[in-house]
Amino acid sequence: MGEIDVGELIIYMVVLIFAISAHEAAHAWTSSYFGDDTARLLGRVTLNPVSHTDPIGTLLIPIFGYIFAGSGPILIGWGRPTPVNPLRWRNKNVANVMVSIAGILVNTFIAICALIIIKVIFQYTGLMNPDGALAGVEQPLKILLLNTLFLNASLALFNLLPFPPLDGSKVLETFLPSSWQSIYAVFEQYGFIILIVLINLRVFDAIFAPFHVMVRYLLQL
């Protein structure tokens, strides 16, 4: 464990909390759009982080992960699950897919916006010093934008994985034939444990490593 920059940790946590809040709020809003007002009545259609923060998944684990994991953990955090009632949805199959990917789409949108802003501010306005060093407000701004890009892009990619309780598993469930539903139910019961094991074995590095290389390539274009 190296020396911790408290300022960078604070920026990291602010960006992560906002990314998770936007993700969960998107689930809540989309579920409400398709006729289920469960999350709306509980005040979850909001970007207020108080409504979405899980003390362990949003705060404790990400902080410890940042401090002790060196290169950073794959499992970067989670928020309070958004409550939905599929029985209230109109067009259940479409609703299930859209509610499931809503958070992924929002995180992807935020990441794209961050990439565009980085390009405009640091490559096309000349704010970066000629020698590549950043001074004053530029350094925390760059850290903020890069964290926004990588955290939101990573959250989107991670949630695409078809492992319960990740969003990708709900999309997979929608398209599975009925004969596979009982198998999926067993998989769902133990999905979180399987996910944690795979994370600790660094299995997903094969996905995230080239993905981060691609994002860095886009930054250099």
Summary of the structure (lengths in Angstrom):
residues: 221
radius of gyration: 18.8
end to end distance: 33.0
largest distance: 62.4
contacts: 651
relative contact order: 0.12
helix: 70%
strand: 0%
